[in-house]
Amino acid sequence: MLAEQRAEQILRELAQRRAATVTDLCQVTGASEATIRRDLNALAKQGKLSKVHGGAMLLGGEFHGEELDMETKRGLFTQEKDRAARYAAGLIGDDDVVFLDAGTTVLRMTEHLRASKALFLTNSIECACRLMERNLRTHVLGGMLKAGTMALIGAETLAALRRYNFTKAFLGANGVTIAQGFTTPDPEEAAVKSLAAGRAQEVYVLADSSKFGQVTAAVIFPIEAACIITDRLPDRQYRDYTDVREV
């Protein structure tokens, strides 16, 4: 396949999926990782895509109605997510009652948690399993299991949440803007995140730099309602509205 043909295929794939890993693009084009990385560098210089660690995304500042699949999200911004997750895990003490949601960066926090007397609550089946592997006190909320994210959502989840108060809540978001606040594609996941935040003394949203300027369908809460933990802040104006910690 010629370079021009690969470029067309890469852009077509991003138009359909919004983001793709290098591995995904290798499978689509049949090219090697080294070739795909060169193609992505060239297309990024032309202003046709945003090259990120592990793959590429459409250029930012757009409304997105659909959520990326979990495997794609796991493969993007891995180093940036890991830095945010490591920092967030360090905020947890023995006396904390902690809520962790099903976000991919929040999930990475479990890799950095030390032995602790803290109590963890989560609506993520995968997160609960990882917490148990580390012998951490873990409660799982009930509810309907959402395919793809393995998150528990719905009326039962919200009812269970109302029985708890948290010292800290760590949440993921798909979009972060000053005007629309924190957003996510699924209204039911947004409801869980919003209620958990409302029952927490301290609220943290873990969002890598690609999330800024993005908007999805369901509002979680306004920008000032949470501290943002990120790898890089693209626009200093966010600091006028909330606490932002670049790690």
N, C-alpha and C positions, 0 to 999 in steps of 0.2 A: 504494500500500500504506500503510495506517495505521501510526502509530508502534507501537501494540501488536502489530500483525502483524509488523512488522520486528523488534521485540524478541524475539518468539517464534522467528522464523526465525534470528536471530543466536544465540540460546541453543541452538537445535536443532543448528546447525552446529558450535558449540563442543562440544556433547555428543558429536558424532560424531568430531570431529577433534582436540579438546583445545585447539587454537589456530588462529587464522585472521588473515590480514592484512586491512587495510582494503580493499584491492583485491579480495580474495576475497569479502568481505561485500557489496561493491558489486555484484559479479556475481551473487551469490545473491539479493539483494533488489531489484536494479534501481535502487537509490538512489545519490545522489551521495556523494562522499567527505565533503563537509561534513556531510551528513545522518547518515552512518554514524558520524562522529566524535562528533556530538551524542548519538546513541543510545548509543554506548559510554560516554560520560561519565555519562549518566543511569543506565545499568545498573550501572556501577561504584559510583556513589553509593548504589545500592540493595543493594550487596553481592552482586550476581549474577554478576560476572565480575571479572577483573583486567585493567585497561587497561594496555597496554604500548606502547612506542614502535613504531609501525607496525601495531598491531592489538590483539588481545585474547586472553586465555587463560582457561581455567577456573581457579577459585581453587585455590591450592596445597595441599600436604600430602596428596597422593593417590598411590596406586600406579598406574603406567602400564605396560601390557604391550606397547603398540605405539609405534613411532617415528614422529614427524612426518615428512612428506615434505620433501626438501631445499629446495624452493622456498618452502614455508611458513617453515621455519627461517631461511632467508636473509633473509626480509622482516621478522622480528621482532627487536627489540632491536638494531637496526643501529648506533646511536650507541654504545651500551654495549659491544657487541662490538668496535667499532673502537677504543675507548679501551684495552681489554684487549689487543687485538692489537698496537697501537702500542707499548704498554709492553713486551710480551713480545719483540717484534722488537728492541727496544733492549738486551736482555740478551745478544744474540749477538755474540761477538767472532770475530776472525780465526782463532783457534786451536781453535774449537769444532767438534765433530762432533755434529750436531743431528738428532734424530728429530722429524718433524712428522707427525701423524696426519691423518685425514680430517674432523675437526670443522670446522664452519662458522666458528667464531672463529679456530681455528688457520689455516684457509685465508686469512683476512683478514690474517694476519701477513705474507704474501708481498707485500702492497701497501706495506708499510713497511720492507722489508729494503733496506739500503744495499749498495753494492758490498762484497764480503767474500771472504776466502779460506777461509771456513768450508766444511765438507763437510756437505751436507744429504742425509738419507735419509728416504724417505716411502713409505707404502703408499697414497697418494692420487694417482690419475692426474691429477686437476685441479691439485693442488698441485705435482706434478712439472712440468707444463706451465708454470705460472706462474713457478716457480723458473728454468726454462730461459730464459724470456723475459727474465729479469733477469741472464742470463749467470752464474748461480751454479752451483757444482759440485753435481751432483745424481745420486744413485743411487736407483733405484726397486726396491722389493722385488717378488719374484714372487708368484704365488698366484692364487686364484680371484677374479675381479672381481665385486663385489657390485653388483647393480642398484640404482639410486637414489642411493647415496652415492659410487659410483665408487671404493670402497675395496677394496684387495687383502686377502683374508683366507684362512684355512685353513692346512693343514699346510705347504705350500710357503712361505708367508709367515713362519710361525714358524721354520722351518728357516733361512731367509735372515736373520732377525733375530738368530739365535744366532751368526752370524759377525761381529757388530759389537758394539762398546762405544761408548757415547755420553757426551759431557760434559753434554749437556742434552737432555731430552725434553719436548715440548710436546703436550699431549693435550686432547681435549674430553671432556665427560661430559654425560649427560642428567639425572642426578640427583646431589645432594650432601646427605648427612645424616650426623650424628655416628654414629648406630648402624649404618647400613648402608654407610657410606663413599661412594665414587664408584661410580655404576652406569650401565649402558647397556642398551638392550633386547636387543641381539644378543650371545649368548655368544661367537661367533667374533671379533667386534670387541673384546669385552672381553679375550679371550685375547691379542690382538695388543697392545693397550694395556698390559696387565699385564706382558707379557714385555719390551716396550720400556722400560717404567719400571724393571724389574729390572736392566736393562743400562745404566742411566744414572746418572751421578753426581748430577745435579740433575734433579728432576721437577717440572713445572709443569702444573697443570690450569687451563685457561681456562674460566671458568664465569660467565655473567652472573647477576644476582641472582635471576632466575626459577627457576634450577636448584636453589636451596636448599630443602630440605624435600620434594623430589621423590624418588621411588624407582622404579627400573625393574628388570627381571628379573635381569640379569647383573651380578654384583659385579666391579668392576675391581680395586680394592685399598682398604684401610682409609683413613680420613680423614687419618691422620697420615703417610701415605706420600708426600704431595705438597704443595708450596706452591700455594695457590689465588690466582689473579689474577682479580679481579672488579671490577665497577663499584661495587657496594654490598653490604655484608655485612648481611643482615637480622637476624642474631642474633649478638651479641658472644661468645656461648659457644663458637663455632667457634675463636676465638683460643686457647682453652685446650688445643686438640688439635693445631693445626698453624699454620704461618705463612700469614697471609692478607694480601694486598696489594690495597688498594682504590685504583683509579686513575681 
